[in-house]
Amino acid sequence: MVYVYSLAGIYYIIGDVCHETNHLFLFNQDQYEPTFVSEGLAEFSKYFAGYLSNSSFLRGDMTVNTTMSTTYYYTFPTVSLIFFDEDFEAYASYGISYLFFCIYLKNME
């Protein structure tokens, strides 16, 4: 079961469902996956499905593969990929994890 904020726009809702569904699939395969892998793939699933959770993108301010988490990462570029920050710079950790998988999976093509 996935709960979403009912007043959010449809792109936010679908993006959240993509993200959380990815967690369900990944957890079923390997529940001890490192956090950056789990969150990076969950963020990538929004891009892969075509639904970025990003109001700036909908206004045309950002490119197709840039999310709010990557923008936050650009503000805090010293955040670690391996040690996922659960506190202050958590959103930047989502950003670097997402960018890692964008680059990694793009090179797999």
N, CA, C and O atoms as CSV, one atom per row, in Angstrom:
chain,resi,resn,atom,element,x,y,z
A,1,MET,N,N,0.845,-1.157,0.000
A,1,MET,CA,C,0.000,0.000,0.000
A,1,MET,C,C,0.903,1.236,0.000
A,1,MET,O,O,1.872,1.305,0.755
A,2,VAL,N,N,0.580,2.194,-0.840
A,2,VAL,CA,C,1.349,3.431,-0.940
A,2,VAL,C,C,0.416,4.596,-0.655
A,2,VAL,O,O,-0.640,4.717,-1.276
A,3,TYR,N,N,0.801,5.453,0.282
A,3,TYR,CA,C,0.041,6.660,0.582
A,3,TYR,C,C,0.711,7.840,-0.107
A,3,TYR,O,O,1.930,7.996,-0.034
A,4,VAL,N,N,-0.078,8.666,-0.772
A,4,VAL,CA,C,0.441,9.872,-1.417
A,4,VAL,C,C,-0.397,11.065,-1.001
A,4,VAL,O,O,-1.563,10.931,-0.631
A,5,TYR,N,N,0.211,12.216,-1.069
A,5,TYR,CA,C,-0.477,13.458,-0.742
A,5,TYR,C,C,-1.521,13.724,-1.815
A,5,TYR,O,O,-1.169,13.915,-2.979
A,6,SER,N,N,-2.782,13.741,-1.451
A,6,SER,CA,C,-3.869,13.789,-2.429
A,6,SER,C,C,-3.962,15.111,-3.183
A,6,SER,O,O,-4.543,15.151,-4.268
A,7,LEU,N,N,-3.411,16.187,-2.644
A,7,LEU,CA,C,-3.474,17.472,-3.332
A,7,LEU,C,C,-2.263,17.723,-4.226
A,7,LEU,O,O,-2.163,18.774,-4.859
A,8,ALA,N,N,-1.362,16.777,-4.276
A,8,ALA,CA,C,-0.192,16.907,-5.152
A,8,ALA,C,C,-0.637,16.756,-6.606
A,8,ALA,O,O,-1.669,16.150,-6.891
A,9,GLY,N,N,0.140,17.303,-7.500
A,9,GLY,CA,C,-0.144,17.156,-8.925
A,9,GLY,C,C,0.049,15.721,-9.377
A,9,GLY,O,O,0.703,14.926,-8.703
A,10,ILE,N,N,-0.521,15.404,-10.512
A,10,ILE,CA,C,-0.478,14.030,-11.016
A,10,ILE,C,C,0.953,13.551,-11.253
A,10,ILE,O,O,1.245,12.372,-11.052
A,11,TYR,N,N,1.862,14.454,-11.683
A,11,TYR,CA,C,3.248,14.045,-11.898
A,11,TYR,C,C,3.935,13.683,-10.583
A,11,TYR,O,O,4.747,12.759,-10.542
A,12,TYR,N,N,3.615,14.407,-9.508
A,12,TYR,CA,C,4.167,14.062,-8.198
A,12,TYR,C,C,3.652,12.701,-7.743
A,12,TYR,O,O,4.418,11.870,-7.255
A,13,ILE,N,N,2.362,12.482,-7.905
A,13,ILE,CA,C,1.755,11.231,-7.448
A,13,ILE,C,C,2.324,10.045,-8.213
A,13,ILE,O,O,2.728,9.053,-7.606
A,14,ILE,N,N,2.359,10.135,-9.532
A,14,ILE,CA,C,2.889,9.024,-10.330
A,14,ILE,C,C,4.369,8.820,-10.053
A,14,ILE,O,O,4.837,7.684,-9.990
A,15,GLY,N,N,5.118,9.923,-9.885
A,15,GLY,CA,C,6.535,9.814,-9.552
A,15,GLY,C,C,6.743,9.106,-8.223
A,15,GLY,O,O,7.628,8.259,-8.105
A,16,ASP,N,N,5.938,9.442,-7.225
A,16,ASP,CA,C,6.051,8.785,-5.921
A,16,ASP,C,C,5.691,7.308,-6.011
A,16,ASP,O,O,6.342,6.471,-5.385
A,17,VAL,N,N,4.672,6.985,-6.777
A,17,VAL,CA,C,4.291,5.585,-6.942
A,17,VAL,C,C,5.410,4.812,-7.648
A,17,VAL,O,O,5.709,3.683,-7.261
A,18,CYS,N,N,6.026,5.394,-8.665
A,18,CYS,CA,C,7.177,4.754,-9.336
A,18,CYS,C,C,8.302,4.503,-8.339
A,18,CYS,O,O,8.869,3.412,-8.288
A,19,HIS,N,N,8.617,5.529,-7.547
A,19,HIS,CA,C,9.700,5.442,-6.569
A,19,HIS,C,C,9.436,4.338,-5.551
A,19,HIS,O,O,10.292,3.484,-5.320
A,20,GLU,N,N,8.261,4.354,-4.949
A,20,GLU,CA,C,7.954,3.384,-3.895
A,20,GLU,C,C,7.761,1.972,-4.440
A,20,GLU,O,O,8.112,1.005,-3.763
A,21,THR,N,N,7.217,1.832,-5.638
A,21,THR,CA,C,7.080,0.509,-6.252
A,21,THR,C,C,8.449,-0.090,-6.526
A,21,THR,O,O,8.653,-1.292,-6.359
A,22,ASN,N,N,9.382,0.746,-6.946
A,22,ASN,CA,C,10.746,0.269,-7.162
A,22,ASN,C,C,11.330,-0.273,-5.864
A,22,ASN,O,O,12.020,-1.293,-5.874
A,23,HIS,N,N,11.059,0.405,-4.735
A,23,HIS,CA,C,11.530,-0.101,-3.449
A,23,HIS,C,C,10.943,-1.482,-3.160
A,23,HIS,O,O,11.645,-2.362,-2.660
A,24,LEU,N,N,9.671,-1.674,-3.470
A,24,LEU,CA,C,9.028,-2.967,-3.227
A,24,LEU,C,C,9.706,-4.080,-4.030
A,24,LEU,O,O,9.984,-5.153,-3.495
A,25,PHE,N,N,9.969,-3.824,-5.304
A,25,PHE,CA,C,10.615,-4.826,-6.149
A,25,PHE,C,C,12.038,-5.111,-5.684
A,25,PHE,O,O,12.444,-6.269,-5.584
A,26,LEU,N,N,12.784,-4.070,-5.403
A,26,LEU,CA,C,14.181,-4.245,-5.011
A,26,LEU,C,C,14.284,-4.933,-3.651
A,26,LEU,O,O,15.123,-5.815,-3.466
A,27,PHE,N,N,13.445,-4.543,-2.707
A,27,PHE,CA,C,13.476,-5.159,-1.380
A,27,PHE,C,C,13.135,-6.640,-1.461
A,27,PHE,O,O,13.667,-7.440,-0.692
A,28,ASN,N,N,12.259,-7.011,-2.380
A,28,ASN,CA,C,11.895,-8.410,-2.554
A,28,ASN,C,C,13.085,-9.223,-3.056
A,28,ASN,O,O,13.193,-10.413,-2.761
A,29,GLN,N,N,13.977,-8.589,-3.813
A,29,GLN,CA,C,15.146,-9.286,-4.351
A,29,GLN,C,C,16.331,-9.295,-3.378
A,29,GLN,O,O,17.009,-10.311,-3.223
A,30,ASP,N,N,16.572,-8.139,-2.720
A,30,ASP,CA,C,17.719,-8.035,-1.817
A,30,ASP,C,C,17.432,-6.964,-0.775
A,30,ASP,O,O,17.615,-5.774,-1.035
A,31,GLN,N,N,16.989,-7.380,0.388
A,31,GLN,CA,C,16.606,-6.418,1.410
A,31,GLN,C,C,17.802,-5.759,2.087
A,31,GLN,O,O,17.623,-4.821,2.864
A,32,TYR,N,N,19.020,-6.229,1.810
A,32,TYR,CA,C,20.213,-5.654,2.433
A,32,TYR,C,C,21.036,-4.821,1.461
A,32,TYR,O,O,22.226,-4.595,1.678
A,33,GLU,N,N,20.405,-4.373,0.404
A,33,GLU,CA,C,21.071,-3.524,-0.585
A,33,GLU,C,C,21.482,-2.206,0.077
A,33,GLU,O,O,20.737,-1.677,0.901
A,34,PRO,N,N,22.661,-1.667,-0.273
A,34,PRO,CA,C,23.057,-0.362,0.292
A,34,PRO,C,C,22.024,0.717,-0.030
A,34,PRO,O,O,21.357,0.659,-1.063
A,35,THR,N,N,21.900,1.687,0.851
A,35,THR,CA,C,20.876,2.725,0.699
A,35,THR,C,C,21.035,3.488,-0.592
A,35,THR,O,O,20.038,3.808,-1.238
A,36,PHE,N,N,22.278,3.796,-0.997
A,36,PHE,CA,C,22.452,4.581,-2.216
A,36,PHE,C,C,21.987,3.815,-3.446
A,36,PHE,O,O,21.544,4.427,-4.418
A,37,VAL,N,N,22.077,2.488,-3.423
A,37,VAL,CA,C,21.583,1.685,-4.543
A,37,VAL,C,C,20.059,1.702,-4.559
A,37,VAL,O,O,19.441,1.926,-5.600
A,38,SER,N,N,19.472,1.468,-3.416
A,38,SER,CA,C,18.016,1.447,-3.314
A,38,SER,C,C,17.397,2.786,-3.704
A,38,SER,O,O,16.471,2.833,-4.514
A,39,GLU,N,N,17.905,3.866,-3.133
A,39,GLU,CA,C,17.337,5.190,-3.423
A,39,GLU,C,C,17.698,5.673,-4.820
A,39,GLU,O,O,16.888,6.321,-5.482
A,40,GLY,N,N,18.903,5.364,-5.268
A,40,GLY,CA,C,19.303,5.774,-6.622
A,40,GLY,C,C,18.445,5.129,-7.695
A,40,GLY,O,O,18.013,5.792,-8.638
A,41,LEU,N,N,18.202,3.841,-7.551
A,41,LEU,CA,C,17.344,3.151,-8.527
A,41,LEU,C,C,15.895,3.609,-8.423
A,41,LEU,O,O,15.198,3.697,-9.433
A,42,ALA,N,N,15.438,3.901,-7.206
A,42,ALA,CA,C,14.064,4.381,-7.036
A,42,ALA,C,C,13.896,5.754,-7.689
A,42,ALA,O,O,12.877,6.013,-8.329
A,43,GLU,N,N,14.890,6.635,-7.531
A,43,GLU,CA,C,14.827,7.941,-8.190
A,43,GLU,C,C,14.926,7.782,-9.706
A,43,GLU,O,O,14.238,8.475,-10.455
A,44,PHE,N,N,15.783,6.868,-10.153
A,44,PHE,CA,C,15.931,6.629,-11.591
A,44,PHE,C,C,14.637,6.094,-12.199
A,44,PHE,O,O,14.340,6.366,-13.362
A,45,SER,N,N,13.873,5.340,-11.425
A,45,SER,CA,C,12.629,4.780,-11.958
A,45,SER,C,C,11.650,5.868,-12.381
A,45,SER,O,O,10.871,5.672,-13.313
A,46,LYS,N,N,11.684,7.025,-11.697
A,46,LYS,CA,C,10.816,8.147,-12.099
A,46,LYS,C,C,11.206,8.645,-13.482
A,46,LYS,O,O,10.353,8.880,-14.337
A,47,TYR,N,N,12.502,8.801,-13.686
A,47,TYR,CA,C,12.992,9.255,-14.993
A,47,TYR,C,C,12.681,8.214,-16.070
A,47,TYR,O,O,12.198,8.555,-17.150
A,48,PHE,N,N,12.959,6.948,-15.770
A,48,PHE,CA,C,12.773,5.885,-16.752
A,48,PHE,C,C,11.309,5.755,-17.160
A,48,PHE,O,O,11.003,5.473,-18.319
A,49,ALA,N,N,10.407,5.962,-16.203
A,49,ALA,CA,C,8.976,5.881,-16.499
A,49,ALA,C,C,8.445,7.147,-17.156
A,49,ALA,O,O,7.332,7.158,-17.682
A,50,GLY,N,N,9.244,8.218,-17.127
A,50,GLY,CA,C,8.827,9.461,-17.754
A,50,GLY,C,C,8.101,10.418,-16.832
A,50,GLY,O,O,7.512,11.394,-17.298
A,51,TYR,N,N,8.131,10.161,-15.543
A,51,TYR,CA,C,7.438,11.018,-14.577
A,51,TYR,C,C,8.410,11.507,-13.518
A,51,TYR,O,O,8.633,10.830,-12.515
A,52,LEU,N,N,8.976,12.659,-13.734
A,52,LEU,CA,C,9.854,13.246,-12.738
A,52,LEU,C,C,9.027,13.998,-11.716
A,52,LEU,O,O,8.109,14.734,-12.078
A,53,SER,N,N,9.340,13.822,-10.460
A,53,SER,CA,C,8.644,14.540,-9.391
A,53,SER,C,C,9.272,15.919,-9.274
A,53,SER,O,O,10.072,16.167,-8.372
A,54,ASN,N,N,8.918,16.798,-10.167
A,54,ASN,CA,C,9.651,18.049,-10.275
A,54,ASN,C,C,8.785,19.132,-10.905
A,54,ASN,O,O,8.528,19.097,-12.109
A,55,SER,N,N,8.337,20.085,-10.112
A,55,SER,CA,C,7.501,21.154,-10.660
A,55,SER,C,C,8.299,22.081,-11.558
A,55,SER,O,O,7.740,22.646,-12.498
A,56,SER,N,N,9.608,22.258,-11.295
A,56,SER,CA,C,10.438,23.112,-12.150
A,56,SER,C,C,10.526,22.540,-13.554
A,56,SER,O,O,10.518,23.279,-14.538
A,57,PHE,N,N,10.610,21.208,-13.641
A,57,PHE,CA,C,10.659,20.577,-14.952
A,57,PHE,C,C,9.375,20.858,-15.724
A,57,PHE,O,O,9.411,21.119,-16.926
A,58,LEU,N,N,8.247,20.803,-15.033
A,58,LEU,CA,C,6.970,21.037,-15.695
A,58,LEU,C,C,6.848,22.481,-16.179
A,58,LEU,O,O,6.149,22.750,-17.156
A,59,ARG,N,N,7.515,23.398,-15.511
A,59,ARG,CA,C,7.512,24.796,-15.947
A,59,ARG,C,C,8.546,25.041,-17.040
A,59,ARG,O,O,8.571,26.118,-17.636
A,60,GLY,N,N,9.402,24.054,-17.311
A,60,GLY,CA,C,10.400,24.196,-18.359
A,60,GLY,C,C,11.716,24.774,-17.893
A,60,GLY,O,O,12.526,25.190,-18.721
A,61,ASP,N,N,11.960,24.815,-16.575
A,61,ASP,CA,C,13.192,25.398,-16.060
A,61,ASP,C,C,14.369,24.438,-16.058
A,61,ASP,O,O,15.508,24.883,-15.918
A,62,MET,N,N,14.142,23.149,-16.205
A,62,MET,CA,C,15.214,22.168,-16.090
A,62,MET,C,C,15.187,21.209,-17.259
A,62,MET,O,O,14.225,21.162,-18.025
A,63,THR,N,N,16.261,20.443,-17.383
A,63,THR,CA,C,16.336,19.467,-18.452
A,63,THR,C,C,15.582,18.203,-18.051
A,63,THR,O,O,15.123,18.078,-16.916
A,64,VAL,N,N,15.462,17.283,-18.978
A,64,VAL,CA,C,14.661,16.082,-18.772
A,64,VAL,C,C,15.194,15.215,-17.635
A,64,VAL,O,O,14.404,14.647,-16.881
A,65,ASN,N,N,16.513,15.098,-17.494
A,65,ASN,CA,C,17.047,14.178,-16.502
A,65,ASN,C,C,17.508,14.866,-15.214
A,65,ASN,O,O,18.232,14.253,-14.430
A,66,THR,N,N,17.117,16.103,-14.977
A,66,THR,CA,C,17.460,16.801,-13.742
A,66,THR,C,C,16.244,16.843,-12.837
A,66,THR,O,O,15.153,17.226,-13.261
A,67,THR,N,N,16.437,16.447,-11.596
A,67,THR,CA,C,15.353,16.469,-10.618
A,67,THR,C,C,15.679,17.479,-9.531
A,67,THR,O,O,16.760,18.067,-9.529
A,68,MET,N,N,14.756,17.681,-8.616
A,68,MET,CA,C,15.014,18.580,-7.494
A,68,MET,C,C,16.143,18.036,-6.623
A,68,MET,O,O,16.903,18.816,-6.050
A,69,SER,N,N,16.264,16.731,-6.514
A,69,SER,CA,C,17.344,16.164,-5.704
A,69,SER,C,C,18.704,16.438,-6.329
A,69,SER,O,O,19.678,16.645,-5.604
A,70,THR,N,N,18.797,16.446,-7.663
A,70,THR,CA,C,20.083,16.775,-8.290
A,70,THR,C,C,20.405,18.245,-8.106
A,70,THR,O,O,21.568,18.603,-7.927
A,71,THR,N,N,19.410,19.089,-8.148
A,71,THR,CA,C,19.634,20.510,-7.887
A,71,THR,C,C,20.138,20.707,-6.469
A,71,THR,O,O,21.025,21.529,-6.237
A,72,TYR,N,N,19.591,19.971,-5.527
A,72,TYR,CA,C,20.042,20.049,-4.145
A,72,TYR,C,C,21.471,19.517,-4.023
A,72,TYR,O,O,22.267,20.047,-3.248
A,73,TYR,N,N,21.794,18.474,-4.786
A,73,TYR,CA,C,23.171,17.950,-4.788
A,73,TYR,C,C,24.147,19.001,-5.308
A,73,TYR,O,O,25.256,19.114,-4.785
A,74,TYR,N,N,23.765,19.767,-6.319
A,74,TYR,CA,C,24.642,20.813,-6.836
A,74,TYR,C,C,24.922,21.861,-5.760
A,74,TYR,O,O,25.977,22.495,-5.777
A,75,THR,N,N,23.988,22.050,-4.823
A,75,THR,CA,C,24.176,22.980,-3.713
A,75,THR,C,C,25.123,22.403,-2.664
A,75,THR,O,O,25.882,23.144,-2.039
A,76,PHE,N,N,25.083,21.073,-2.465
A,76,PHE,CA,C,25.935,20.383,-1.494
A,76,PHE,C,C,26.751,19.297,-2.201
A,76,PHE,O,O,26.497,18.112,-1.985
A,77,PRO,N,N,27.726,19.672,-3.041
A,77,PRO,CA,C,28.443,18.683,-3.851
A,77,PRO,C,C,29.415,17.796,-3.071
A,77,PRO,O,O,29.987,16.873,-3.649
A,78,THR,N,N,29.614,18.048,-1.789
A,78,THR,CA,C,30.555,17.236,-1.018
A,78,THR,C,C,29.902,16.027,-0.369
A,78,THR,O,O,30.575,15.264,0.324
A,79,VAL,N,N,28.609,15.837,-0.579
A,79,VAL,CA,C,27.917,14.699,0.030
A,79,VAL,C,C,28.473,13.396,-0.553
A,79,VAL,O,O,28.821,13.328,-1.732
A,80,SER,N,N,28.547,12.375,0.287
A,80,SER,CA,C,29.124,11.098,-0.115
A,80,SER,C,C,28.098,10.239,-0.851
A,80,SER,O,O,26.910,10.251,-0.527
A,81,LEU,N,N,28.572,9.506,-1.832
A,81,LEU,CA,C,27.703,8.547,-2.524
A,81,LEU,C,C,27.493,7.307,-1.663
A,81,LEU,O,O,26.373,6.809,-1.552
A,82,ILE,N,N,28.548,6.818,-1.064
A,82,ILE,CA,C,28.499,5.564,-0.320
A,82,ILE,C,C,27.784,5.709,1.023
A,82,ILE,O,O,27.000,4.841,1.404
A,83,PHE,N,N,28.050,6.802,1.742
A,83,PHE,CA,C,27.459,7.008,3.064
A,83,PHE,C,C,26.258,7.933,2.922
A,83,PHE,O,O,26.399,9.155,2.958
A,84,PHE,N,N,25.084,7.348,2.762
A,84,PHE,CA,C,23.853,8.084,2.516
A,84,PHE,C,C,23.504,8.916,3.740
A,84,PHE,O,O,23.342,8.376,4.835
A,85,ASP,N,N,23.388,10.223,3.563
A,85,ASP,CA,C,23.102,11.137,4.662
A,85,ASP,C,C,21.604,11.115,4.953
A,85,ASP,O,O,20.800,11.494,4.101
A,86,GLU,N,N,21.233,10.681,6.132
A,86,GLU,CA,C,19.822,10.577,6.512
A,86,GLU,C,C,19.291,11.858,7.145
A,86,GLU,O,O,18.099,11.955,7.436
A,87,ASP,N,N,20.163,12.843,7.361
A,87,ASP,CA,C,19.749,14.040,8.088
A,87,ASP,C,C,19.735,15.270,7.197
A,87,ASP,O,O,18.884,15.401,6.317
A,88,PHE,N,N,20.675,16.164,7.429
A,88,PHE,CA,C,20.654,17.489,6.824
A,88,PHE,C,C,20.722,17.470,5.297
A,88,PHE,O,O,19.937,18.147,4.633
A,89,GLU,N,N,21.644,16.710,4.747
A,89,GLU,CA,C,21.837,16.712,3.297
A,89,GLU,C,C,21.227,15.483,2.637
A,89,GLU,O,O,21.724,15.021,1.609
A,90,ALA,N,N,20.167,14.957,3.210
A,90,ALA,CA,C,19.563,13.731,2.690
A,90,ALA,C,C,19.106,13.889,1.242
A,90,ALA,O,O,19.302,12.987,0.428
A,91,TYR,N,N,18.506,15.016,0.921
A,91,TYR,CA,C,18.016,15.186,-0.450
A,91,TYR,C,C,19.162,15.248,-1.450
A,91,TYR,O,O,19.009,14.826,-2.596
A,92,ALA,N,N,20.318,15.775,-1.020
A,92,ALA,CA,C,21.502,15.770,-1.879
A,92,ALA,C,C,21.998,14.342,-2.096
A,92,ALA,O,O,22.511,14.023,-3.169
A,93,SER,N,N,21.851,13.485,-1.096
A,93,SER,CA,C,22.232,12.085,-1.244
A,93,SER,C,C,21.359,11.381,-2.277
A,93,SER,O,O,21.842,10.539,-3.035
A,94,TYR,N,N,20.071,11.728,-2.306
A,94,TYR,CA,C,19.199,11.197,-3.362
A,94,TYR,C,C,19.703,11.655,-4.730
A,94,TYR,O,O,19.706,10.883,-5.689
A,95,GLY,N,N,20.123,12.898,-4.807
A,95,GLY,CA,C,20.586,13.460,-6.074
A,95,GLY,C,C,21.822,12.771,-6.612
A,95,GLY,O,O,21.870,12.416,-7.790
A,96,ILE,N,N,22.835,12.573,-5.756
A,96,ILE,CA,C,24.055,11.924,-6.234
A,96,ILE,C,C,23.793,10.455,-6.572
A,96,ILE,O,O,24.376,9.928,-7.519
A,97,SER,N,N,22.927,9.793,-5.809
A,97,SER,CA,C,22.588,8.394,-6.112
A,97,SER,C,C,21.889,8.289,-7.460
A,97,SER,O,O,22.184,7.396,-8.254
A,98,TYR,N,N,20.965,9.204,-7.712
A,98,TYR,CA,C,20.254,9.242,-8.991
A,98,TYR,C,C,21.220,9.495,-10.146
A,98,TYR,O,O,21.156,8.807,-11.165
A,99,LEU,N,N,22.119,10.479,-9.998
A,99,LEU,CA,C,23.081,10.785,-11.056
A,99,LEU,C,C,24.016,9.619,-11.319
A,99,LEU,O,O,24.373,9.353,-12.467
A,100,PHE,N,N,24.418,8.916,-10.257
A,100,PHE,CA,C,25.267,7.740,-10.421
A,100,PHE,C,C,24.599,6.719,-11.336
A,100,PHE,O,O,25.231,6.197,-12.254
A,101,PHE,N,N,23.331,6.438,-11.086
A,101,PHE,CA,C,22.641,5.436,-11.896
A,101,PHE,C,C,22.298,5.951,-13.288
A,101,PHE,O,O,22.217,5.164,-14.231
A,102,CYS,N,N,22.097,7.243,-13.432
A,102,CYS,CA,C,21.907,7.784,-14.785
A,102,CYS,C,C,23.139,7.537,-15.636
A,102,CYS,O,O,23.035,7.106,-16.784
A,103,ILE,N,N,24.293,7.811,-15.073
A,103,ILE,CA,C,25.554,7.622,-15.803
A,103,ILE,C,C,25.847,6.137,-15.987
A,103,ILE,O,O,26.203,5.708,-17.084
A,104,TYR,N,N,25.701,5.357,-14.931
A,104,TYR,CA,C,25.993,3.932,-14.992
A,104,TYR,C,C,25.092,3.218,-16.006
A,104,TYR,O,O,25.582,2.478,-16.859
A,105,LEU,N,N,23.805,3.436,-15.917
A,105,LEU,CA,C,22.870,2.737,-16.804
A,105,LEU,C,C,22.957,3.253,-18.234
A,105,LEU,O,O,22.701,2.503,-19.177
A,106,LYS,N,N,23.314,4.525,-18.407
A,106,LYS,CA,C,23.506,5.057,-19.758
A,106,LYS,C,C,24.694,4.374,-20.425
A,106,LYS,O,O,24.660,4.099,-21.624
A,107,ASN,N,N,25.735,4.101,-19.659
A,107,ASN,CA,C,26.915,3.418,-20.209
A,107,ASN,C,C,26.678,1.939,-20.463
A,107,ASN,O,O,27.465,1.303,-21.165
A,108,MET,N,N,25.615,1.379,-19.909
A,108,MET,CA,C,25.276,-0.030,-20.112
A,108,MET,C,C,24.591,-0.257,-21.455
A,108,MET,O,O,24.503,-1.393,-21.921
A,109,GLU,N,N,24.108,0.805,-22.075
A,109,GLU,CA,C,23.357,0.654,-23.344
A,109,GLU,C,C,24.227,0.145,-24.457
A,109,GLU,O,O,23.752,-0.036,-25.578
